[in-house]
Amino acid sequence: MSLDDDNLVAFYNQELIALSGEAMLPRSLPKPDMTAKSVSPICGSEVTVELTVNGDTITDFGFEVEACALTKAVVAVMRHAIIGKSRAAVARAGQEMEDMLAGKPVLPSGDWHRLKVLEPVKDYKARHNSILLPFEAVEKAFKSRG
């Protein structure tokens, strides 16, 4: 195993694994207002989101994840953090993640603060898509609504 491999394994720590376990079982909504699926072209990870909204405010969130622990960790945080948020607020959280992964001095904040656990992944660009996939799916759902 190379030094890079050792570093990659190191960020799959207990906190990340426990967090990702919170998104193991899918959660379906009885009557979602919108649904979207995003698939990573790099690794094949899939995230399907279901949203119930009141205007532009998300009132309920369903999901199904066939992906790695990184994607599942984001969905686990998202399932709680997204409720009561607007499309723009979720997009800002996604931008914070993107900025953090790009090495900017930004960390997820507010209801998204648990995503800080993914900060060490910034050095592994091939994993960034997996982390951002749930945010992409939410935006895709809103775009599908029109």
Buried (B, 14 or more C-beta within 10 A) or exposed (E): EEEEEEEBEEBBEEEBEEBBEBBEEEBEBEEBBBBBEBBBEEBEBBBBBBBBBEEEEBBBBBBBBEBBBBBBBBBBBBBEBBBEBBBEBBBBBBEBBBBBBEEEEBBBEEBBEBBBBBBBBBEBEEBBBBBBBBBBBBBBBBEEEE
